[in-house]
């Protein structure tokens, strides 16, 4: 098996059909129209649906959407989505490469990006749902007084363990060396 075939097989093993279906349902609910029939990657491949999604989340974020034309025009849709997703707050590490989707090279990364977009929606108070994925944790800053901080000085941490049985009485020490 060639290296390319091995990589493709490994990436295919990371796919979750149920999750991909949930993402498509979420996108359809946000966009407000039924999605075309087809596999996850075929529905999203030209970037049109992704641009419509971003325009619902952040109106005007994808200005031009090419519905047909040469491949580079359709790839511009994906680039437009990626730019809008970053501006919306999706972390750079979660954004997929254009070829990951257009050439179906790394569909799990596309899934990860859309999940990150769904989580990012929680951070926008103007967005009323539906949401996708778990709500991100919020920072819980705590303030401690000097007295509270010093109260732990006399406590022995459990990580220090016990020294029970650690002492060597000298009875057997070195006996294994003598022959």
C-alpha positions as CSV (number, residue, x, y, z in Angstrom):
1,X,0.0,0.0,0.0
2,X,1.4,3.4,-0.9
3,X,2.0,6.1,1.7
4,X,-0.8,8.2,0.2
5,X,-3.3,5.3,0.5
6,X,-2.2,4.7,4.1
7,X,-2.7,8.3,5.0
8,X,-6.1,8.3,3.3
9,X,-7.2,5.2,5.1
10,X,-6.1,6.6,8.5
11,X,-8.0,9.8,7.9
12,X,-11.1,7.9,6.8
13,X,-10.9,6.0,10.1
14,X,-11.2,9.3,12.0
15,X,-14.5,10.2,10.4
16,X,-17.8,10.1,12.4
17,X,-20.8,9.8,10.2
18,X,-23.2,10.6,13.0
19,X,-21.3,13.8,13.9
20,X,-21.2,14.8,10.2
21,X,-25.0,14.3,10.0
22,X,-25.5,16.5,13.1
23,X,-23.3,19.2,11.6
24,X,-25.3,19.2,8.4
25,X,-28.6,19.4,10.3
26,X,-27.2,22.3,12.4
27,X,-26.1,24.1,9.2
28,X,-29.6,23.6,7.6
29,X,-31.3,25.0,10.7
30,X,-29.1,28.1,10.7
31,X,-29.3,28.7,6.9
32,X,-33.0,28.1,7.0
33,X,-33.2,26.0,3.9
34,X,-32.8,22.3,3.1
35,X,-29.3,21.2,2.0
36,X,-28.7,19.3,-1.2
37,X,-28.6,15.5,-0.9
38,X,-25.1,13.9,-0.9
39,X,-22.3,13.1,1.4
40,X,-20.9,15.5,3.9
41,X,-18.0,16.6,1.7
42,X,-20.0,16.8,-1.5
43,X,-22.6,19.1,0.2
44,X,-19.9,21.4,1.4
45,X,-17.3,21.1,-1.4
46,X,-18.0,24.2,-3.4
47,X,-18.2,26.5,-0.2
48,X,-21.6,27.9,-1.1
49,X,-23.3,26.5,1.9
50,X,-20.4,27.5,4.2
51,X,-20.7,31.1,2.9
52,X,-24.4,31.1,3.5
53,X,-23.8,29.8,7.0
54,X,-21.3,32.6,7.8
55,X,-23.6,35.2,6.3
56,X,-26.4,34.1,8.7
57,X,-24.0,34.1,11.7
58,X,-22.2,37.4,10.7
59,X,-24.2,39.2,8.0
60,X,-22.2,40.4,5.1
61,X,-19.1,38.4,6.1
62,X,-19.0,36.6,2.7
63,X,-19.6,39.2,0.1
64,X,-19.4,37.3,-3.2
65,X,-20.5,33.7,-3.5
66,X,-19.8,31.9,-6.7
67,X,-22.4,29.3,-7.4
68,X,-20.7,28.0,-10.5
69,X,-17.6,28.4,-12.6
70,X,-14.1,27.1,-12.6
71,X,-12.6,25.4,-9.6
72,X,-10.6,28.4,-8.4
73,X,-13.9,30.4,-8.1
74,X,-15.4,27.8,-5.9
75,X,-12.2,27.5,-3.9
76,X,-12.6,31.3,-3.3
77,X,-15.9,30.5,-1.5
78,X,-14.0,28.3,0.9
79,X,-11.3,30.9,1.4
80,X,-14.1,33.5,2.1
81,X,-15.6,31.2,4.6
82,X,-12.3,30.6,6.4
83,X,-11.6,34.3,6.6
84,X,-15.1,35.0,8.0
85,X,-14.8,32.1,10.5
86,X,-11.5,33.5,11.8
87,X,-13.0,36.9,12.1
88,X,-16.0,35.4,14.0
89,X,-13.6,33.9,16.5
90,X,-12.8,30.4,15.4
91,X,-9.2,29.7,16.5
92,X,-6.6,29.5,13.7
93,X,-5.6,26.0,14.7
94,X,-9.2,24.7,14.0
95,X,-9.5,26.2,10.5
96,X,-9.0,23.7,7.7
97,X,-7.0,24.2,4.5
98,X,-9.0,24.8,1.4
99,X,-7.7,21.6,-0.3
100,X,-8.8,19.6,2.8
101,X,-12.4,20.1,1.7
102,X,-12.2,20.8,-2.0
103,X,-10.0,17.8,-2.8
104,X,-11.4,15.7,0.1
105,X,-8.0,15.3,1.7
106,X,-8.8,15.8,5.3
107,X,-12.5,15.8,6.0
108,X,-12.0,15.3,9.8
109,X,-10.3,18.7,9.9
110,X,-13.3,20.3,8.2
111,X,-15.5,18.6,10.8
112,X,-13.3,20.0,13.6
113,X,-13.6,23.5,12.1
114,X,-17.3,23.4,12.0
115,X,-17.5,22.2,15.6
116,X,-15.3,25.0,16.6
117,X,-17.6,27.4,14.8
118,X,-20.5,25.9,16.6
119,X,-18.7,26.4,20.0
120,X,-17.8,30.0,19.0
121,X,-21.5,30.8,18.6
122,X,-21.9,30.6,22.3
123,X,-19.5,33.6,22.7
124,X,-21.8,35.8,20.7
125,X,-24.6,37.1,22.9
126,X,-26.6,38.2,19.8
127,X,-26.8,34.6,18.6
128,X,-29.9,32.8,19.9
129,X,-29.3,29.3,18.5
130,X,-29.4,26.6,17.7
131,X,-26.0,25.7,19.1
132,X,-23.6,23.0,18.1
133,X,-21.4,21.2,20.6
134,X,-20.7,21.9,24.3
135,X,-20.6,25.4,25.6
136,X,-17.0,26.6,26.1
137,X,-15.8,26.9,29.7
138,X,-15.8,30.4,31.1
139,X,-13.0,31.9,33.1
140,X,-13.6,31.6,36.9
141,X,-11.2,34.0,38.5
142,X,-10.7,33.8,42.2
143,X,-9.2,36.1,44.7
144,X,-7.5,34.8,47.8
145,X,-6.4,36.8,50.8
146,X,-2.8,36.5,52.2
147,X,-4.3,34.7,55.2
148,X,-6.0,32.1,52.9
149,X,-2.8,31.6,51.0
150,X,-0.7,31.1,54.1
151,X,-3.2,28.6,55.6
152,X,-1.9,25.9,53.3
153,X,1.8,26.3,54.2
154,X,1.7,23.7,57.0
155,X,-0.1,21.1,55.0
156,X,1.9,18.2,53.5
157,X,0.9,17.4,50.0
158,X,-0.2,13.9,49.3
159,X,2.1,13.8,46.3
160,X,5.0,13.6,48.7
161,X,3.9,10.1,49.6
162,X,5.2,8.1,52.5
163,X,8.6,7.0,53.5
164,X,7.4,3.9,55.3
165,X,9.7,1.1,54.6
166,X,12.2,3.3,52.9
167,X,14.9,3.1,55.5
168,X,17.6,0.5,55.1
169,X,18.5,-1.1,58.4
170,X,21.8,-2.3,56.9
171,X,21.0,-6.0,57.4
172,X,20.7,-6.9,53.8
173,X,22.4,-4.0,52.1
174,X,25.1,-5.1,49.8
175,X,24.6,-8.9,50.4
176,X,23.7,-9.6,46.8
177,X,27.2,-8.4,45.8
178,X,29.0,-11.0,47.7
179,X,29.5,-14.4,46.1
